[in-house]
Amino acid sequence: MPAKLIMAPKGTCTMTVSPLPSPLPSSHPGQPTRDIATAIEVLRQRFGERLQTGQAIREQHAHTLTWIPNQPPDAVIFIETAQEVADVVAVARQYRTPIVAFGAGTSLE
C-alpha cells in the first residue's frame, strides 16, 4: 500500500499507509521506487527527535470524527518552518510518498 504524507507549516506532518492504489508501478522505468522505511530514516536524520514513531502519537494523528477506522501513520514529524515543509516534500517526492495537508486535526472540513 502506498504511503501518504500529511503536513502543515508550524504544525505536524504524518506519514501513513493508505489503501489508495499506486499511480505507477514501483518498477516503472525512470521512476524511483516507493520506500517508506528509507524515507522515514532520511527524515529522522533531518529532524531528529521531532520525528516520532510511538504508537500513541501515531494513533492521535489518525483519529477522525467519522466512521473511518483509525489508520495510524508510520511517523509524525513536528515541523516549524516553510523550509522544513520543502525538505519533507523533497524526501516524499524522492521516495514517491503522496502528501496530504494536515491542519488543526479537527476532521471538520
TARA-V503775 format. One record per residue. N is the residue number from 0. SS is DSSP state (a for helix, b for strand, c for the rest). NEAR is the number of other C-alpha atoms within 12 Angstrom. D_CENTER is the distance of its C-alpha to the mean C-alpha in Angstrom with 2 decimals. Layout:
N&SS&NEAR&D_CENTER  N&SS&NEAR&D_CENTER
//
This chain:
0&c&19&13.21  1&c&29&10.48  2&b&34&6.76  3&b&39&4.97  4&b&40&2.49  5&b&38&4.84  6&b&37&7.14  7&c&29&10.90  8&c&24&13.49  9&c&18&15.25  10&c&24&12.87  11&b&34&9.57  12&b&46&5.97  13&b&46&3.81  14&b&45&1.96  15&b&36&5.21  16&b&29&8.34  17&c&26&10.13  18&c&11&13.87  19&c&14&13.85  20&c&14&16.04  21&c&20&15.25  22&c&17&16.87  23&c&18&18.51  24&c&16&19.66  25&c&19&18.35  26&c&12&21.96  27&c&13&22.37  28&c&9&24.63  29&c&9&23.33  30&c&15&19.63  31&c&20&17.31  32&c&24&16.20  33&c&29&12.77  34&c&25&12.23  35&a&31&9.11  36&a&24&11.41  37&a&19&12.63  38&a&34&9.47  39&a&35&8.83  40&a&24&12.55  41&a&21&12.71  42&a&37&10.32  43&a&23&12.44  44&a&17&15.48  45&a&22&14.57  46&a&24&13.55  47&a&17&15.60  48&a&17&15.82  49&a&24&13.41  50&b&29&10.64  51&b&29&11.41  52&c&29&11.34  53&c&18&14.30  54&a&17&14.82  55&a&17&16.06  56&a&23&13.31  57&a&27&10.72  58&a&23&13.34  59&a&23&13.95  60&c&37&10.56  61&c&33&11.14  62&c&22&14.71  63&c&20&16.27  64&c&15&19.93  65&c&12&20.34  66&c&9&21.57  67&c&11&18.21  68&c&12&17.68  69&c&20&15.06  70&c&24&12.14  71&c&29&10.42  72&b&35&6.82  73&b&35&7.36  74&b&40&6.71  75&b&39&7.10  76&b&41&8.13  77&b&32&11.22  78&c&31&11.96  79&c&20&15.54  80&c&18&16.48  81&a&15&16.03  82&a&15&16.39  83&a&25&13.41  84&a&31&11.38  85&a&20&13.23  86&a&26&12.56  87&a&43&8.75  88&a&31&9.56  89&a&21&12.17  90&a&31&10.33  91&a&37&7.86  92&a&23&11.25  93&a&22&13.09  94&c&30&11.26  95&c&32&10.94  96&c&38&7.27  97&b&34&7.71  98&b&28&6.59  99&b&20&7.86  100&b&22&9.53  101&c&30&9.80  102&c&19&13.35  103&c&19&15.69  104&c&21&14.25  105&c&14&17.64  106&c&16&16.80  107&c&11&20.11  108&c&11&19.39
//
